[in-house]
Amino acid sequence: QVQLVESGGGLVQPGGSLRLSCATSGILFSLYVMGWYRQAPGKQRELVATITNGETTMYVDSVKGRFTISRDNTKATVYLQMNNLTPEDTAVYYCNAGRARTSIWGQGTQVTVSS
């Protein structure tokens, strides 16, 4: 059974940090491009960061220098380290696994940045 399970979300104060994890099962993880997306209330889902199987990374401009995506192929897990969080980062964060025409989504984890 294919599963992507996100964890690590929560409530954090502005300037704080969180580390999201996405544990996968049922896929050959090392072959997939992994990504983190987010969707804020009333807004479209947007791409936050991606990491290829060769560990090339890409970030949306708004998170560059603050977020770091990484992967551990031995644990079939992708991470998103988020530092210096702002209220604008508040959203549901989704993990995605992509390869060819396949796109697999997790259920999402809520991140709320508020004082």
C-alpha positions in Angstrom: 0.0 0.0 0.0 1.4 3.4 -1.0 1.4 5.9 1.8 2.9 9.3 2.4 2.5 10.4 6.1 3.5 13.9 7.1 4.3 14.8 10.7 5.9 17.6 12.6 3.4 20.4 12.1 2.1 22.5 14.9 1.8 26.0 16.4 4.9 28.1 16.6 5.7 31.7 17.3 7.0 34.0 14.7 10.8 33.5 14.3 10.5 29.9 15.5 11.4 26.7 13.7 9.7 23.4 12.8 10.9 20.3 11.1 8.4 18.4 9.0 8.8 14.8 8.1 7.2 12.7 5.4 7.6 9.0 5.8 6.8 7.0 2.7 5.9 3.3 2.1 5.0 1.2 -0.9 7.1 3.1 -3.4 10.7 2.9 -4.5 11.6 6.1 -2.8 15.0 6.7 -4.3 13.5 7.0 -7.8 11.0 9.8 -6.9 11.3 13.5 -6.9 10.0 14.6 -3.5 8.4 17.9 -2.9 6.7 20.0 -0.2 3.6 22.1 -1.1 1.5 24.2 1.1 -2.1 25.6 1.0 -3.1 28.6 3.0 -6.8 29.3 3.7 -8.5 30.8 0.6 -5.4 30.3 -1.5 -4.2 27.8 -4.1 -1.8 25.1 -3.2 1.8 26.2 -4.0 5.1 24.5 -4.4 7.5 25.2 -1.6 10.5 23.0 -2.3 11.6 19.9 -4.3 14.5 17.5 -4.1 15.5 15.1 -6.8 16.9 11.7 -6.4 20.3 13.2 -7.1 19.5 15.7 -4.2 19.2 18.7 -6.4 17.0 21.2 -4.6 14.7 24.0 -5.6 12.8 26.5 -3.5 10.1 29.1 -4.0 11.6 32.6 -3.5 9.6 33.3 -0.4 11.3 30.5 1.6 14.9 30.7 0.2 17.4 31.0 3.0 14.9 29.9 5.6 13.7 26.4 4.6 15.8 23.4 3.8 14.6 20.2 2.1 16.4 17.0 2.5 15.9 13.3 2.0 17.1 10.1 3.6 16.8 7.3 1.0 17.6 4.7 3.7 14.5 5.7 5.6 12.4 6.6 2.6 11.7 9.9 4.3 11.8 13.5 3.2 12.2 16.5 5.5 11.5 20.2 5.5 13.4 22.2 8.1 11.7 25.6 8.5 13.4 28.4 10.3 12.5 32.0 11.0 8.9 31.3 10.4 6.4 34.1 9.8 2.6 34.2 9.9 2.7 34.1 6.1 4.0 30.5 6.4 0.8 29.4 8.0 -0.7 26.7 5.8 -1.4 23.0 5.5 1.8 21.4 4.2 1.6 18.5 1.9 4.3 16.0 0.8 4.4 14.8 -2.8 6.2 12.0 -4.6 6.5 12.5 -8.3 7.9 10.3 -11.1 6.9 10.3 -14.8 3.1 10.6 -14.7 2.7 9.5 -11.1 2.0 12.0 -8.4 1.3 10.8 -4.9 0.1 13.1 -2.1 0.1 12.9 1.7 -2.8 14.0 3.9 -1.1 17.2 5.0 0.1 18.6 8.3 -1.0 22.0 9.7 1.6 24.7 10.4 0.4 27.7 12.3 2.7 30.6 13.0 1.2 33.0 15.5 2.0 34.9 18.7 
